[in-house]
Amino acid sequence: MDVAVEARLRPEVVHRPPEAVEAVLRVEDLRVWYGTQAALRGVTLDVPERRITAVIGPSGCGKSTLVRAINRMNELIPGVRTEGRVLFRGQDLYAPGVDPVEVRVRIGMVFQKPNPFPKSVYENVAFGLRLHRRLSRRELDERVERALRQAALWDEVKDHLHRKSGLELSGGQQQRLCIARALAVEPEVLLLDEPCSALDPISTARIEALMEDLKRDYTLVIVTHNMQQAARVSDFTAFLLDGELVEFGATEEVFTRPRDRRTEDYITGRFG
């Protein structure tokens, strides 16, 4: 039997990480519609803990829809309908009674375009903490500093935390500030939707190095249109096409020994 056909008939072979790697998230038969238009068609995927998982595929294939479904961000869009399950440490995040706000605290998100608030650097990072936690000023100061250090931004902003607006920072600094804001509430998973697409090469390299550091403590899922970036930074790669998960596996295997011909065609530039 053809390898690609066999892989499609046995999706569990390519949609789960090696048994030695624990999955912190499991997406089960996830289907999402925008009105009557299907964006995801029965996606099942295990996300390994403390690894970087890249989601690749052509424009409109459902990459952003998938990551937004993981932390229920799609619910903020009128007309969206979601079916299936997203399990976080065994708990169905779509079950009745689950607070979507708390889901977004535990599973943070950073968007394609940096979106700092028109507030000081300090208040940008402290914003979520003030909403979700009751902390003393000392505790707040410590959490802000820790988040900025985790985002590799502390040394660049420590002398003007309260004087400089987040809007005054460079594009790369703004993106790291948004990462710090997400990290401040201490999530377990960080979703990054095209985090480098608006950045210059130097800023992109800094974000990539930062992701490598963060995976020691966090599970990362990154949407990227840049296959070179996926190959550089990710441990696992998921390839989506027309709302379907075509292939998932260790990045090196997906890029060098893809099981599905469509994956090979996309990676080699025959389409997309």
N, C-alpha and C positions, 0 to 999 in steps of 0.2 A: 504493500500500500504506500502511496506517496506520503512523504513525511508531513507536508503541509496539510493534506486532507486528514491524516491521522490526528494531527494536533487539533484541528477544528472539531473532530468527532469526540475528542477527549480533552475538553478545555481545562479540566483540573490539572493537567500536566503542565500547562504554561501559565496558569493564573494563580499559582501559589508559590510563595518563597520556599527555599529549602527548609526541611523540618527543623534544622538547627537554629533557624531564625524565627523568633516568636512574632506573630502578627498582632499588632495592637488594634488595627481596624480591619473589619471585614465588610465589604460591600456585597450584598446578595441580591441578584436579579433586579438591579436598580433601573428604573424606567422614569424618564422625565419628559414632560410635554410642555411646550410654550403654546398655550391655546390648543390647537389641533395638530401642531407640528411636533413630531417626536424628536427629541434631542439626544436621549440615551435609550438604548434598546437592550435591556436585560443584561447589564454589566455586573459581573461577579469578579471580585478582586480582593486579595489579601494584601494589606500594607504592612511591611515588616517594621518592627520597632527599632528605633535609633538607627535608622538607615535613611538614605535619600532615595526617594522614588520619583523618577521623572515620568511625566505624562506627555507623550508626543503625538503628532498627527497633523494633518492639514487643517487649514482654517475652517471652522464650522463643523468640526468632527465631534465636538462635545467635551473637549478638554476642560474648559472653564466650568461648564455645567457640572461635570463630575466633581471637581474639587469644591464647588459651591454647595453641592448636595451633601458633601461629607459633614459640613458644619451648619447646614440648613440655611445658608445665605440665600438660596433660590427662593425661599418663602417670602422674601422682601420684594419680589418681582410679581406684579399682578398677572393673574392668568396662568401661573405655573402649577402643574400637578405632578406629584411624585408618588411612585409606587416602589415597593421593595423594601429592603432593610439596610441600615448602616449600623453595624455593631461596633461599639467602642468598649474594649475589654469585656465583651459579652453582653453589654447592655444595648438594646435597640434605641438609637437616638430619635427615632420617629414614633416611639411608643407613646400612648396617651399619658399625659402627666409630665412628660419630659420638657423642661424649660429650655427653649431654643437659645435664650440669652446665656444660660449657663453652659450650653453646648459650645457656644462661640467663645466663651472664656477658656474652656479646656482645650478647644481646638481653634487656635488663632489663625488669622489670615492677613496676608500682605498682598496688596493689589499691584496691578501692572504699572500704574502711574502713581508716584509718591503723592500722598495726600495728607501732609502735615496740617495741623490746625493753625489758625492765625494767633497762636499763643507762644509763650516762651518755650525754649527747649525743655525745661523742667516740666512745665504744665502739659506739654504734649505727652511726655512719658507717664506722668502722674494721672492723666485723664481717666483711663480705665480703672486704675487703682481706687480713685476717689468714688467711682460709681459702684464698684463691686466689693470693696474691702473697707473696714473701719480700722485705720492705722493711725498711730501717733505720728507726729511730725518727724521724729527720729526714724521710725520704721519706714515712713514714706521716703525720706532722704536716702536711706540705705537701699530700698528697692529700686529707686530711680537710678542711683549710681550703678547698682549691679546690672540692671538692664542695659544701660549705656555701655558698660564694659563688655557685656556679652555681645553687643552689637558692634563692637570695635569702634566706638564713637566717643568714648569718654575723654580721651586725651585731647580731642579736637574741640570739645565744647565745654569742658569743665570750668573754664575761666569766665564764661558768660552764660551760665545756665538760665539765669533769670532775666538777663538783659537782651538776649538775642532771640528773635522770633524763629520758629522752625521754618518759616517761609524764606528767611534770609540765607539758609544753608544751600550748598550746591545740590545738584540733583542726586548725586550718589550719597551725600550726607543725609538728604531728606529720606531716601529709601532706607538707610540704616536707622534713621530716627523712627520710621514707621515700624521697622523690625523690633527696635527697642520698646516701642509702645505695646506691641503685641506680646513681647516676652515679659513685660513688667507684671502682668497678672498671672504669670507662671503657668502657661499652658503645657500640655504634654505633647501636642502635635502642632506643627506650624505648616500652614498651607501657603504657598507662594505662587501667585498667578502671574506669569511672565514678569518676574521682578526686575529683570535687567533690560527689557526691551527698549526702555527710554533712556538708557545710560550709555556713556562713552566706554571704550574698552578698559580704561584704567579703573573706573568705578565698577564695571562688570567683574573684573578680576578680584576686586576687594569683596564684593558680595559673594562670589564663588568661594573664596577662601573662608569667608565668614560661615557659609553653609557647612563647610567641612568641619569647622570647629563646633558648630552648634549640634551636629548629629551625635556628639558624645553624650548629650543630655536630652535631646529632643528627637522626635520622629518628624521628618520633613517630606512633604510632597510638593514637587515643583512642576508647574506647567511651563513648557518652553517650546517655542517654534524653532529654536536653534539646536539642531541635532549634535553639533560639536559640543555645545554646552552640556547637553544630556550625557554625552559620552564622557566628558571630563569629570562631572561632579556626582553623578548618580551611581547608586549601587544596583538599583533595579529600574527597569523601564517598562512602561505600559504603552502600547501603540493602539490608538483609537482610530476608527475609520467609519464615517457615517453613523456615529452613535453607538457603534459596537466595539467591544474590546477584542481586537484581532489577536494580540499576543502580549504575554507578560513573562518576564524572566530576568535573570541577572543581566545587567547592562552589557557586559562583554559578550555574552551569548547572543543577545538580541541583535547586537550590531555586527557580530562576526559570523554567527551561525543561526540566522533566523529560521524558525520552523515553518513560517507561512510565506508564500511567495509575495503576498501583498506587502508584508513588512520589508522584505528585501527590495521590492520595487520602490517603496517610499524612501528607504534609507539611501539607496543608490541614486535617487533623484529622477526616477522614471516618471514620477507624478508627484503632485503636491506643491 
